[in-house]
Amino acid sequence: MTHQTAAIVIVLLAAVVVALFVYSGRQKRRFEEERLERRRKLDAIKAQARAKETPSDPI
């Protein structure tokens, strides 16, 4: 393997690592956004349930 070929292989491997890092970051960001959306929906459902509850009369 010549020096030029070795350099090309190293550059390609570095590009793959960077691409995987970027992809992983995007996936993580998307997952966090979806998780926050589910949390907001759950909080809204809980708020609706609390609003529908009638306070029990202690008398």
C-alpha positions in Angstrom: 0.0 0.0 0.0 1.5 3.3 -1.0 1.4 6.4 1.2 -1.2 8.0 -1.1 -3.5 5.0 -0.7 -3.0 4.9 3.0 -3.8 8.7 3.2 -7.0 8.2 1.2 -8.1 5.3 3.4 -7.5 7.4 6.5 -9.5 10.4 5.1 -12.4 8.1 4.1 -12.5 6.5 7.6 -12.4 10.0 9.2 -15.3 11.1 6.9 -17.3 8.0 8.0 -16.7 8.8 11.7 -17.8 12.4 11.2 -20.9 11.4 9.3 -21.9 8.9 12.0 -21.3 11.5 14.6 -23.5 14.0 12.8 -26.2 11.4 12.2 -26.2 10.4 15.8 -26.6 14.0 16.9 -29.6 14.5 14.6 -31.2 11.3 15.8 -30.7 12.3 19.4 -32.2 15.8 18.8 -35.2 14.2 17.1 -35.7 11.8 19.9 -35.5 14.6 22.5 -38.1 16.7 20.5 -40.5 13.7 20.3 -40.0 13.0 24.0 -40.8 16.6 24.9 -43.9 16.5 22.7 -45.2 13.4 24.4 -44.5 15.0 27.7 -46.5 18.1 26.8 -49.4 16.0 25.6 -49.4 13.9 28.8 -49.3 17.1 30.9 -52.3 18.5 28.9 -54.2 15.3 29.5 -53.4 15.4 33.2 -54.5 19.1 33.4 -57.8 18.2 31.6 -58.4 15.3 34.1 -57.7 17.6 37.1 -60.1 20.2 35.6 -62.9 17.6 35.3 -62.5 16.4 38.9 -65.0 17.7 41.3 -63.6 18.4 44.8 -65.0 16.0 47.3 -67.2 17.6 49.9 -65.8 17.0 53.4 -69.2 17.5 55.1 
